[in-house]
Each structure stands twice: as C-alpha cells, then as structure tokens.
C-alpha cells in the first residue's frame, strides 16, 4: 500500500509539472504537485514509524506557517532571491539525508552503489547549498552583483574539484567516514568559488541550473535510502531544471560553459560605453504618450525588470483596460529572460489578472511587431537592444531579441539612460521613432492613464 501511495504522489508530481507548462493551468499544477509532495512526506514519516503524529503535525504547522509568511511578505522583485534560497535549502536537505545515511551505515560492508549515491548527494547538495546562497547574496545586493574574478581562479576551482573526486574515491573505497565529511567541506567551497565569478545578468540561468542540481541531489539521496518517491521527485526536478536552463541559454545565444566561466559583465568597458547618454534622445511626457496611444489601433507592452521594481503591474492593467475600452488591440510581449528569473514577467502579470490570451512569447510576438502601431517598453533593456542583431562586436550579438524597433512607434519608460545587465548602450533609445519617457514605471503609467482620460 505504501508503494501504491508513493506512485500516486509521483503521478501528482508529473501532472503538476505538466500543468506548469501553461499560465492557464500553472496555479492548479502548483497545488497538485504540492499536494503530492505533502502526501509523500506524510506517508514516509507515518509508514516508517520515525516520529509521532504530534511531531508530524507540529512540523507541518511550522513549515506551512513559514511558507505562507514568505509568500505574503516577499516582494515580486525579491522572488528570484527566494527561489535561490529554496534551491539552497533543497540541496542542504538532500546532503543532510545522505549524511544521516553515513552515520547509520556500516561503511565497511556498504554496497558500492549505495556509497556512490551517498557521495553524489553530499557533493551536489553542498555545492547547491553554498552556490545558491551566493546567488541570493548577489541578487539581494549583500555582495557585488558583478563577477568577482581573481588570478588563477579556474585553476584553483579545477584543483578543488579534482581533490573532491579523489577524496570521494578514497572515502568510498576505504569506507572511511572522514572522507565523506571532507567531500562535504570541499564541495561547499567549490559552490562558493563557482558562483562568485558569475554576474547578475546570468543569475536567472544559474538559479535554474542550481534548481536542477537540487533535484539531482534529492534523487541521489533517494537511491541512498531506497526511497522511490525521492528518486522520482528528484529526477523530475533535475530534468525540468536542466531543460529550462538549456532553453534560457539558447534564448541568450550562450552556452552553459560560457555562462559559468566567461565572467560576463565583468565591468570591462565595452565598445561605445563612454558614449552612453551622450547622444540626443526624444523625451516624452505623459501627455505625449497618451496622444500616441489614443491614435493607435494596436499596442504591445514589453515588461522588464523596471516594471517589477516599480510594482506597476496593476497600473499597467488599468491602462490596458482603458485602451481596450477605446477599441485598441492590446498584447504583452515577453522575452524568455526578461526580469531576474525564468517566468518572472509571467508571474508579475498574472498577479494583476492580465488575460493569458494576451501574453505572447518571443516567437509569437516578434512577427507581430511590424504591424504594431505602438510598443511600450517598460523597464526592459538588453532584450530589446538592436545591437544583438546588428553589431557583430557587441557582447550580446546573436542573442534573440524582441525587434521592437520594427514597430511603427516605440515608447521606452525608464528612469534614465543607464545600461542594462549587459552593461552596454542601447541604440533603440536614440532611434528617430523612439520616445523616451524618463520616470518610475508606476508613476508613468498612472500619469499616462490620467492624461488619456482627458483626451
């Protein structure tokens, strides 16, 4: 019966993951997967007679309370940090499960496959734990978001990994418990040193990759303690995280190796950086934007991190509703790596109950740009930078972008002409068809709506 219940929990994982593939079903998919995980935890604790039901209920109450508190209190702009923390704690949990297996097992007689599973779980779990919290610190501003580089960094990292593998082989073959603990310590150091040279622009990819690692660590822990539910759940997370990572690197025209080892955005002055803001732009006011929108028949909004920072999603919805009341066609063009984590913009817009039917991904939105009267860019930068298409010397050359400059008119809402995560200037700002509205996104949208009502 326990195995049948585990199978039911695994089915819930798979159904939930499938439903997460669409904004329409993502909320229910999340609940289904969470219910499956809750069931797996309760089944495990109850069937193994590990703790009393009082302890189980108490643990569930504390965990649910903390989860609800974080869900309510954490701002949308801090959601990437929260995901990074979740990944870190997931890796730590798997490593701790493997550590308990080390303490309880007879290392002299333990099966080779069990020893390998334990070591893999400890290794990946420790790397995920420390790497995730470095990502957290970079996104939170606790440590510099730029890549932190030092001479011989790659060599040191390589030597550390070689040391980890060597100690792991010694510990596993000789059955020496200290070998397992040394692996944990060295892996924790590797996690830090592997994450610090990666810049803030690449943190969404790192978070996704670490999410995959947390799943792999869980699957390895499942093999170590012979838990089918943990094996299945970890494998699903590991595979889904890796697929998402590959999709994101493809959307950036980068490789995983380039993200992890290139030190992208290291602060070196790119070509043309000294001319940022030196060229003239066409500044706009709320009245100018309102007039442009009033005489359009189709409008596409391009959300970016600036929209999340300003918490302007509800103001955007109100402006969109007003435009639709005037008979305009409204859509939202979302780049795969807009914001600071996968799906950041989708979640932001869903918070304002924006209709799913109006959301367009890159492949859907880009062909519509030449027929769009006005594109309103809200805090996005690198994902609409024509340099990725036209400038072979640009650091983002080849990255698929939203070609908003092919629309009939472009309005960019930004606080200033400051560059995006890539640290390069954006020729879009100086285009003849572009109006620059320098303001906080929320204030800009609210003022534009007020001006629109006066027309």
Residue, then its C-alpha position, 0 to 999 in steps of 0.5 A: x500500500x505504501x508503494x501504491x501511495x508513493x506512485x500516486x504522489x509521483x503521478x501528482x508530481x508529473x501532472x503538476x509539472x505538466x500543468x506548469x507548462x501553461x499560465x492557464x493551468x500553472x496555479x492548479x499544477x502548483x497545488x497538485x504537485x504540492x499536494x503530492x509532495x505533502x502526501x509523500x512526506x506524510x506517508x514516509x514519516x507515518x509508514x516508517x514509524x520515525x516520529x509521532x503524529x504530534x511531531x508530524x503535525x507540529x512540523x507541518x504547522x511550522x513549515x506551512x506557517x513559514x511558507x505562507x509568511x514568505x509568500x505574503x511578505x516577499x516582494x515580486x522583485x525579491x522572488x528570484x532571491x527566494x527561489x535561490x534560497x529554496x534551491x539552497x535549502x533543497x540541496x542542504x536537505x538532500x546532503x543532510x539525508x545522505x549524511x544521516x545515511x553515513x552515520x547509520x551505515x556500516x561503511x565497511x560492508x556498504x554496497x558500492x552503489x549505495x556509497x556512490x549515491x551517498x557521495x553524489x548527494x553530499x557533493x551536489x547538495x553542498x555545492x547547491x547549498x553554498x552556490x545558491x546562497x551566493x546567488x541570493x547574496x548577489x541578487x539581494x545586493x549583500x555582495x557585488x552583483x558583478x563577477x568577482x574574478x581573481x588570478x588563477x581562479x579556474x585553476x584553483x576551482x579545477x584543483x578543488x574539484x579534482x581533490x573532491x573526486x579523489x577524496x570521494x574515491x578514497x572515502x568510498x573505497x576505504x569506507x572511511x567516514x572522514x572522507x565523506x565529511x571532507x567531500x562535504x567541506x570541499x564541495x561547499x567551497x567549490x559552490x562558493x568559488x563557482x558562483x562568485x565569478x558569475x554576474x547578475x545578468x546570468x543569475x536567472x540561468x544559474x538559479x535554474x541550473x542550481x534548481x536542477x542540481x537540487x533535484x539531482x541531489x534529492x534523487x541521489x539521496x533517494x537511491x541512498x535510502x531506497x526511497x522511490x518517491x525521492x528518486x522520482x521527485x528528484x529526477x523530475x526536478x533535475x530534468x525540468x531544471x536542466x531543460x529550462x536552463x538549456x532553453x534560457x541559454x539558447x534564448x541568450x545565444x550562450x552556452x552553459x560553459x560560457x555562462x559559468x566561466x566567461x565572467x560576463x559583465x565583468x565591468x570591462x568597458x565595452x565598445x561605445x560605453x563612454x558614449x552612453x547618454x551622450x547622444x540626443x534622445x526624444x523625451x516624452x511626457x505623459x501627455x505625449x504618450x497618451x496622444x500616441x496611444x489614443x491614435x493607435x489601433x494596436x499596442x504591445x507592452x514589453x515588461x522588464x525588470x523596471x516594471x517589477x521594481x516599480x510594482x506597476x503591474x496593476x497600473x499597467x492593467x488599468x491602462x490596458x483596460x482603458x485602451x481596450x475600452x477605446x477599441x485598441x488591440x492590446x498584447x504583452x510581449x515577453x522575452x524568455x529572460x526578461x526580469x531576474x528569473x525564468x517566468x518572472x514577467x509571467x508571474x508579475x502579470x498574472x498577479x494583476x489578472x492580465x488575460x493569458x490570451x494576451x501574453x505572447x512569447x518571443x516567437x509569437x510576438x516578434x512577427x507581430x511587431x511590424x504591424x504594431x502601431x505602438x510598443x511600450x517598453x517598460x523597464x526592459x533593456x538588453x532584450x530589446x537592444x538592436x545591437x544583438x542583431x546588428x553589431x557583430x562586436x557587441x557582447x550580446x550579438x546573436x542573442x534573440x531579441x524582441x525587434x521592437x524597433x520594427x514597430x511603427x512607434x516605440x515608447x521606452x519608460x525608464x528612469x534614465x539612460x543607464x545600461x542594462x545587465x549587459x552593461x552596454x548602450x542601447x541604440x533603440x533609445x536614440x532611434x528617430x521613432x523612439x520616445x523616451x519617457x524618463x520616470x518610475x514605471x508606476x508613476x508613468x503609467x498612472x500619469x499616462x492613464x490620467x492624461x488619456x482620460x482627458x483626451 
